[in-house]
Amino acid sequence: MKFSILFFILLLACMCPVLAQGSYENCCLKYVAGIKKSTKKRVEKYRLQETDGGCNRQAVVFTLRNLRTFCADPKQQWVQHLIADVDRRNKNTM
């Protein structure tokens, strides 16, 4: 009885590192439908999330001045306009 309990605990201890090796990327799970004009002005940068690796949804991740982020659908027209606006603002500051 003691041997089987010890074997079971040892088996669980070996399984934990194997399970922990999964992908824990910061992926977008849903999109925002839209944002306020004042929020659009506070967007500083963005990054594109591709469907490779651990993420299975294509998205644009916008970062605000206070380092908060939100995800948007790259196919939406307002998202494409915001990307162009952020690029224009960042080009003028460099």
N, C-alpha and C positions, 0 to 999 in steps of 0.2 A: 504494500500500500504506500509506504513512504517513498519507495523508488518511483512509482508511477506519478506521484505528486511532484517529486523532484524533476522527473523527466518532463512533465507538463510545464512546469515553471521555466525550465531551461529552453524548451521549445518556444514558449512565448517570448522569452528574452531574445532569442535569435530572430524572431519574426518582426519585432519592433523596428530595428534598423532597416530591414528590407522594406517595410511599409512606409517608412519615413523618407525614402529616396524618391518618392513621387514628385511630380512637378508642382511647385507652389508659386507659380508666377502670378503677378498682379494683373489679372485679366478682367476685361469688361464683361459683365454678365447681362447688362441691359443698357439701353440708350435713354437719354433724356429726350422728351418730345420737343422742347424748345426752351429758350432762356430769355431773361429780361435784357433789355438794351443796356442797362447799367452793368449787368454781369458780363456782357460781351466786351465792354470797355476794359474790364479788369483781367481779361485773358492775356497772359504773357507769352505762353508758348504752347506747343502741342506736339504730340508724337503719334505715329501711326501704329496701330496694333494689327499685325498680320495674323493669318490663320495658321501659322506654323508653330512648332513647339507645343506648349501646353494650352494655348489659347485657341478656341475654335470659332471666334466671332471677329470679323473685321470691324474695326472701330477707329475713331479719332479720339484721343485722350487729351483734353484741354486742361492746362494748369493755370490757376488764377494767381494773383499776387500773393495771397495768403497761403499758397501751396495746396489749396484744395483742388481736387480734380473732378471732372465729370466726363462721361463717355457719350459720344454722338455717332449717329449713322453717317458714314462718309458719303452715302448716296443722296442725302438730303441737300437741297439747294442752300439752305441757311448755313449749313456746316461748311460747304465749299466757299461761300462768301466770307465766313469767319476765318477760314484758313488763309484766304487771300489778304484779308485785313490784317491779320497777325503777321504775315510775311512782310507786308508793306510797312507796318510799324517797326518791326525788327530791322528791316533794311535801312530805315531812316535813322535808327539809333546807332548803327555801326559806322 
